[in-house]
Amino acid sequence: MHRKKCAVVGVMALLVSGVANAGPTPAGGYDDELRDEWRDDRYDEDARLQTTVSLGVDYSQGDYGDPSISRSGVAQAGLKLEYEPVTVRVYVPLLVSDGVLLDDAVGGTNGTEVGLGDIIASAVYTWYPSSRTLPTIDVIAKVKLPTASSSKGLGTGETDVTLGAEVSQTFGVVTLFAGGAYRFKGGGAFRDVLLATGGASVRFSQSLSAGVAYDFREASTGAVPDSHELSPFLSLRLSDHVKLTPYGVIGLSNGAPDWGVGSSIAYTF
């Protein structure tokens, strides 16, 4: 995941929201990436509250159809509370901006800007089927709080709400995942947008999996094209409590960065 596509220089998702067995949260955690943890388990009647804290960094750059290069960086802290079948997450990003606010195409800034990004809060309800022949389904609600400065070009100053659903299915060591969502923009010149994701991962061992995700985001204005990108990723379980999730980003359109890299580390209590 899915990551605020504002052009910025610096250091995040991933998280987010770390990636489990199948999908990264490329920078994601930052904004709207749909997937987080695609699970190969089923509902546990003896489930207990689990708390996960994460730190991540993300860097990307691209020309986005302009003559100049815009760069984006995020450093993000995350908190996840999970008590099956409900998961609640909060992410707090720090942005370093040097370019255009791509997600909403509101123009650029002169020089480098640093500041708090938009805080993201989400709630997920997971349906675990009784049969492994059926997919796991996540129903998602997400809110972007306008904590980033619009005068610095770090945010739009509006509250966005995203509603969506995700499905995942495991076949042996391979997991397939797909999702869709609709984001209701907070107003102004920005229109509501469609989001979509899909991909696959392969589990090589209990501690290592790898995969690739495709992400689509409809443009919120007519100033830039839609965003299409690929995100290859790894999920490395370093211990029973610690997970590392490095990933990359390959842009497929002018609405996406040309390339990017990132990683997050998460600790579960």
Disulfide bonds with the S-S distance in Angstrom:
none
